[in-house]
Amino acid sequence: MAKTNQKRFAPKVHIKKGDRVLVIAGKDKGKEAEVMEVIPKKYRAVIDGLNIARKHTKPTHDNPGGILDVSMPIHISNLMLIDPKTGDATRVGRKEVDGKLVRYSKKTGDIIS
């Protein structure tokens, strides 16, 4: 018998791959960068060049190995979307336009594509 309390789908997140975001908490606070990957099930995102960790890798046939600098995931609650039109950090809302759910900037009210 299956559990009834199980989550079946990943939660909705306010950022997408390719968005510019501002880090609002953590060691990289105040820095802006582009989202490389979003992991909705863990509610995290990998940001280009931020939250760098040193990773030790074994040599393989393709990879010589050694110590690499890798961008690690950041919790999405520590990120704020930058409005593409104004360049300011903004909260994100959702509204229905022509039968589709779209993101919009709460600061300006503009739709974010």
Secondary structure, DSSP 8 states (H G I E B T S, - for coil): ---SS---S----S--TT-EEEE-SSTTTT-EEEEEEEEGGGTEEEETT-SEEEEEE---SS---EEEEEE-EEEGGGEEEE-TTT--EE-EEEEEETTEEEEEETTT--EE-
